[in-house]
């Protein structure tokens, strides 16, 4: 039986704070180092008792050492390990899916878009469901070995094998799934890999899609991220991409984060497309490709998503923020697609995992098929004025939520409490959607996160000032 250790000692340990809502992340090598990785292997074995594990890693300087120590720990305990080597998170997840439950578990060594001094571990079940706090990650945290623990080798050591074909299998699968016409026209695109793992995957994909005439920025793997933070949600990281799109007259610009599970898009005018607007656009494509079905959008998303889905013959629902929540929700509800403001896009046909590569192919296919500019496609889904996500300090989040509930709960035409609070309001004269806001507490910091949308810029500014004052208790 797997052994679980759970006592007050764990609360005092540095490893405890490294376990975040959806993964493990901390400074490396100060916290995440060879010793940590070895103990993680022990905790995984104790908590989950896997027989076979797939391991991948990103390009960060500390990743090879973490991989080596983790594998040594697992195999010493009799666990068989398959290495797929350097990979993006989508490649890692799809590799698990293609393996058809051959592995009990997968571990991806990455800190996504975090700065160079960080690293992390994403742990995923063999059926592609990620482990987060509340869905299995806490069992690993609570099975952490004691300070005096000494790793003893199993009577039979696990075997280590390599899968050198993992990248080819991933690329071939997403291209086949995109179902691209044989006569795709040449399309000029600028792609910014941000010195992250997209720079490892995309050369192979682009070689097999010669109709994509791409100008490639920062494809060199470099865990120091020398050019800019690999975070496409931040407008300031897109300056070089925007300049190149305008310079060469590209149909769009594409930017990936560090582990390439998030992707941002610029239109031909260099305008950034917000994550929820892109969700609406991709949902429209998915419904046209697959027929009617359920689309999920995170609770921060625009009314435009619901309206786009309904117009395309689908049904829409809100979901909690976070990939562990969304993937479980998609599985339970058999959703075709889900999107987040954070620019994660999840596809049922990819085992409910995110893939920026696949999203890019679908977008280019749609542009070619309709013969229209990207700006003309997305702007119809941006009919409302959105504040973007605003973070505000809140030492006592519960007091803030109480004030907000007292002020708005009885006035709202519709309310949601699946992830924080979302209140929606109609225009009393026309009955049309007027404004809404969502308030969520940060999982890791004393912050309140506010998103607000309104029918006009003026109403958005008015209501943003109103809600912000209430949060600050002014």
Secondary structure, DSSP 8 states (H G I E B T S, - for coil): ------SHHHHTSHHHHHB-SSSEEEETTTTSSHHHHHHHHHHHHHHH--SEEEEEE-S-TTHHHHHHHHHHHHHHTT-EEEEEEE--HHHHHHHHHHTTT--SEEEEE--TTS-TTEEEEEEEETTS-B--TTTTHHHHHHT---TT------SS---EEE-TTHHHHHHHHHHHHHT--TT---EEEEEE-TTSTHHHHHHHHHHT-TTEEEEEES-S--TT-SSS-S-TTSGGGGHHHHHHHHHHT-SEEEEE-TTSS-EEEE-TT--B--HHHHHHHHHHHHHHHH-S-EEEEETT--HHHHHHHHHTT-EEEEE-SSHHHHHHHHHHHT-SEEE-TTS-EEEGGGTTEE-HHHHHHHHHHHHHHHT--HHHHHGGG--SEE---EEEE-S-HHHHHHHHHHHHTTT-SEEE-SSSEEEEEE-TTT-SEEEEEEEEE-SSSSEEEEEEEESSHHHHHHHHHHHHHHHHT-
